[in-house]
Amino acid sequence: MLFWFSALTLMADALEVMDMRLRQMAVGNGTSDEMFLMVTEKLDAASEAGSIFMRGGDCGHVLDHYRKIVAANVERLSAGR
């Protein structure tokens, strides 16, 4: 898949997840577990990206990996609507 398409798709999905989480917080439905998950996801993401690069992966591998994770977040957060 083209790098730019993967990057744009990841960006759009990530913005959707941020929007859903911010809306949950704004109406008082954000849980402490969700807030903790947001922080730990970022720390895990940095570690996993480093691991992919160490195993010889490239930016495309990292993008594809995170597109799957972010898509799962969209699915999970959409179910709670």
N, C-alpha and C positions, 0 to 999 in steps of 0.2 A: 504494500500500500504506500502511497505517496506520503512523504514525511509531513508536508504542509497540511495535508488533509487530516492526518492523525493528530497533529498539533491543534488544528482548529476544532476538531471534534472534541478533543480532550478539554480544550478551553471552554467550549459551549456547555459541555456536561458539568464541568466544575462550577461554572457560574450558576447553573440550575441548582446544584446541590447547595451552594452558598445561599441562594435565594430562598430555598425551602427551609434551610436551617434558621436563617434570619427571620423569616415569617413565623416560624414556630416560637422563637424567642420573643418576638414582638407581641404575640397574643398570649404569652405566658405558658406555652405548652412545651418549651424547651426543658429537658430534664438534665440533671447533673451528669447522668450517664452519657447523654449525647454530647455534652460539652467536653467531657473527658475524652470521648471517642474522637472528637475533632482534633484535639491536641495530639493524642497518641498516634492518630493516622499520619499526621505530618512528620512526626519523628520516625515512625516506621517507614514512611515513604523515602526519606533521605537515606536511611540505612539500606533499604532494598535497592534503590537506584545505584548506590555505591557497589553493592554486591553484584548487580547485573553487569556493571562496567568492569568489575574485577574479573568476572568470568568471560570477558571478551565481547559482551554485548555492546550494541551501539544505541544511539538516541532513539532509533525506531523501536528497538526492543523495549526500552523504558516507557516510551509513549504507549505502545500497545498494552503493556502490562497495566499501566495506570488507567487506560481507557476502560479496561474490564472492571477495575476496582471502583472507579467513579460511576460507571453504569450500574453496578450493584448498589451503590449508595442511592442513586436516583430511584431505582426500583424499590429499595427498602423504605425510603422516605415518602415515596408516592403512595405506598400501601397504607401509611398512617394518615392520609388525608381524609 
